Amino acid sequence: MLRRALVFAFFLAAQDLPILPLGKGDVIAVEVEGEADLTKRVTISSKGEIALPMLKDRLQVEGLLPDAIEKTIADAYKHEHLLIDPIVRVTPAEYHSYLVRVTGAVVTPYEFQATEPITLAIALSKAGGPAPNSNGQVQIIRRDRDTGKETTQLVDIRTLLDEADPKDNVTLKGGEEIHLPARL
């Protein structure tokens, strides 16, 4: 009975997070109904994989939603003839793949998980705004999750803060570095 209560508390704690595709470093809570030894928290590896008890191979889960991971896990247990018809529940426990870093000439460098879209202006405000020695530019550095290719977008701080051009208030989805270079 105590084991069941602990499992319930374990999943309840993870239920407040939004449902997003999962990535490297994210932590998921996995429960296989009726199999207490298979209920655990798992971190997605740098290769986008998870290892689970009794399974020979690691499972590729990067980019999948929790329901797709549930199916992947259930299929693996069935394929290896370990369980007949497993009921699997996967709940996001911690997101680490949606990191936004705000660095450079800001009042306080800051990093956070963007588990929902957030604007550039809000991200800068989380870092206290531009520092007096900022050169007036914001660099938005993105790395493509699939190819690893890096792109940089420049935004003028004045037009952003004056709301002169709404398209400058870029929507961030996680994985970006916001860098404000200092004046030389």
C-alpha positions as CSV (number, residue, x, y, z in Angstrom):
1,M,0.0,0.0,0.0
2,L,2.8,2.4,0.9
3,R,4.6,1.6,-2.4
4,R,1.4,2.4,-4.3
5,A,1.1,5.7,-2.4
6,L,4.7,6.6,-3.2
7,V,4.2,5.8,-6.9
8,F,1.1,8.0,-7.0
9,A,2.9,10.9,-5.3
10,F,5.8,10.4,-7.7
11,F,3.5,11.0,-10.7
12,L,1.4,13.7,-9.1
13,A,4.5,15.8,-8.7
14,A,5.2,15.6,-12.4
15,Q,1.7,16.4,-13.7
16,D,1.9,20.2,-13.6
17,L,4.3,20.4,-16.6
18,P,3.0,21.1,-20.1
19,I,3.1,18.3,-22.7
20,L,5.9,19.0,-25.1
21,P,8.1,16.9,-27.3
22,L,10.9,15.6,-25.1
23,G,14.6,16.0,-25.7
24,K,18.1,15.4,-24.4
25,G,18.4,15.9,-20.7
26,D,14.6,15.9,-20.0
27,V,13.4,13.6,-17.2
28,I,10.3,11.5,-17.5
29,A,8.4,9.4,-15.0
30,V,7.6,6.0,-16.4
31,E,5.0,3.7,-14.9
32,V,4.2,0.2,-16.1
33,E,0.9,-0.7,-14.4
34,G,1.1,-3.6,-12.1
35,E,5.0,-3.7,-12.4
36,A,6.3,-1.6,-9.5
37,D,9.9,-2.6,-10.3
38,L,9.6,-0.9,-13.7
39,T,8.3,2.4,-12.3
40,K,11.1,4.9,-12.3
41,R,12.3,8.3,-13.3
42,V,14.5,8.3,-16.4
43,T,16.7,11.0,-18.0
44,I,16.9,11.1,-21.8
45,S,20.5,10.7,-22.8
46,S,22.7,12.9,-24.9
47,K,21.8,10.5,-27.8
48,G,18.1,11.0,-27.2
49,E,17.7,7.5,-25.7
50,I,16.4,5.9,-22.5
51,A,17.3,2.7,-20.8
52,L,14.7,0.7,-18.9
53,P,14.9,-2.3,-16.7
54,M,14.9,-5.7,-18.4
55,L,15.1,-4.3,-21.9
56,K,18.1,-5.3,-23.9
57,D,18.3,-2.1,-26.1
58,R,18.0,1.5,-25.3
59,L,14.9,3.2,-26.8
60,Q,15.1,6.3,-29.1
61,V,12.6,8.8,-27.7
62,E,14.0,12.3,-28.5
63,G,11.4,14.5,-30.2
64,L,8.5,12.3,-29.1
65,L,5.4,13.3,-27.1
66,P,4.7,11.3,-23.9
67,D,1.9,9.2,-25.6
68,A,4.3,8.1,-28.4
69,I,7.0,7.2,-25.8
70,E,4.3,5.1,-23.9
71,K,3.7,3.1,-27.1
72,T,7.4,2.7,-27.8
73,I,8.0,1.3,-24.3
74,A,4.9,-1.0,-24.4
75,D,6.0,-2.3,-27.9
76,A,9.5,-3.0,-26.6
77,Y,8.3,-5.0,-23.6
78,K,6.0,-7.0,-25.9
79,H,8.6,-7.5,-28.6
80,E,11.1,-8.9,-26.1
81,H,8.3,-11.2,-24.7
82,L,8.7,-9.7,-21.2
83,L,5.1,-8.5,-20.8
84,I,1.9,-9.5,-22.7
85,D,-0.1,-6.3,-22.9
86,P,1.6,-3.6,-20.7
87,I,-0.1,-0.4,-19.8
88,V,2.5,2.3,-19.7
89,R,2.2,5.9,-18.5
90,V,4.8,8.5,-19.2
91,T,4.7,11.9,-17.6
92,P,7.3,14.7,-18.1
93,A,9.0,15.3,-14.7
94,E,11.6,17.9,-15.7
95,Y,12.4,19.8,-18.9
96,H,16.0,20.6,-19.6
97,S,15.9,20.7,-23.4
98,Y,14.0,24.1,-23.6
99,L,16.8,26.2,-22.0
100,V,17.0,29.9,-22.9
101,R,20.2,31.6,-21.9
102,V,20.5,35.4,-21.6
103,T,24.1,36.4,-21.5
104,G,26.5,39.3,-22.1
105,A,25.8,42.9,-21.3
106,V,22.7,42.4,-19.2
107,V,22.1,43.4,-15.6
108,T,22.0,39.7,-14.4
109,P,22.8,36.8,-16.8
110,Y,19.9,34.4,-16.6
111,E,18.8,31.0,-17.8
112,F,15.4,29.4,-17.7
113,Q,13.3,26.7,-19.3
114,A,10.9,28.0,-22.0
115,T,8.2,25.4,-21.6
116,E,5.8,27.7,-23.4
117,P,6.6,30.4,-26.1
118,I,8.0,33.6,-24.6
119,T,8.9,36.8,-26.3
120,L,12.4,38.3,-26.5
121,A,11.4,41.3,-24.4
122,I,10.2,39.1,-21.6
123,A,13.4,37.0,-21.7
124,L,15.5,40.3,-21.5
125,S,13.4,41.5,-18.6
126,K,14.1,38.2,-16.7
127,A,17.8,39.2,-17.0
128,G,17.1,42.7,-15.7
129,G,17.3,44.3,-19.1
130,P,20.3,45.6,-21.0
131,A,23.3,46.8,-19.0
132,P,24.6,50.3,-19.5
133,N,27.6,49.0,-21.5
134,S,25.4,47.1,-24.0
135,N,26.3,47.9,-27.7
136,G,22.6,48.3,-28.6
137,Q,22.3,44.9,-30.4
138,V,20.7,41.6,-29.3
139,Q,22.0,38.4,-30.9
140,I,19.6,35.5,-30.9
141,I,21.6,32.4,-31.4
142,R,19.7,29.2,-32.4
143,R,21.0,25.7,-32.9
144,D,18.9,23.4,-35.0
145,R,17.9,20.3,-32.9
146,D,18.4,18.0,-35.9
147,T,21.4,19.3,-37.8
148,G,23.2,21.2,-35.1
149,K,23.5,24.1,-37.5
150,E,23.8,27.5,-35.7
151,T,22.1,30.6,-36.9
152,T,22.2,34.2,-35.5
153,Q,19.6,36.8,-35.8
154,L,20.3,40.5,-34.9
155,V,17.7,42.8,-33.2
156,D,18.2,46.4,-32.4
157,I,17.5,47.0,-28.7
158,R,15.9,50.5,-29.3
159,T,13.4,49.3,-31.8
160,L,12.6,46.3,-29.5
161,L,12.1,48.4,-26.4
162,D,10.3,51.2,-28.2
163,E,8.0,48.6,-29.8
164,A,8.8,50.4,-33.1
165,D,8.7,47.1,-35.0
166,P,6.6,44.3,-33.5
167,K,8.5,41.7,-35.5
168,D,11.6,42.5,-33.4
169,N,9.9,41.0,-30.4
170,V,10.8,37.5,-31.5
171,T,9.1,34.5,-30.0
172,L,11.4,32.1,-28.3
173,K,10.7,28.4,-28.0
174,G,13.7,27.1,-26.1
175,G,17.2,26.2,-27.2
176,E,18.1,29.9,-27.9
177,E,21.0,31.9,-26.5
178,I,20.2,35.6,-26.2
179,H,23.5,37.5,-26.1
180,L,24.0,41.3,-25.8
181,P,27.5,42.2,-26.8
182,A,29.3,44.9,-24.7
183,R,30.5,48.2,-26.2
184,L,34.2,48.2,-27.0
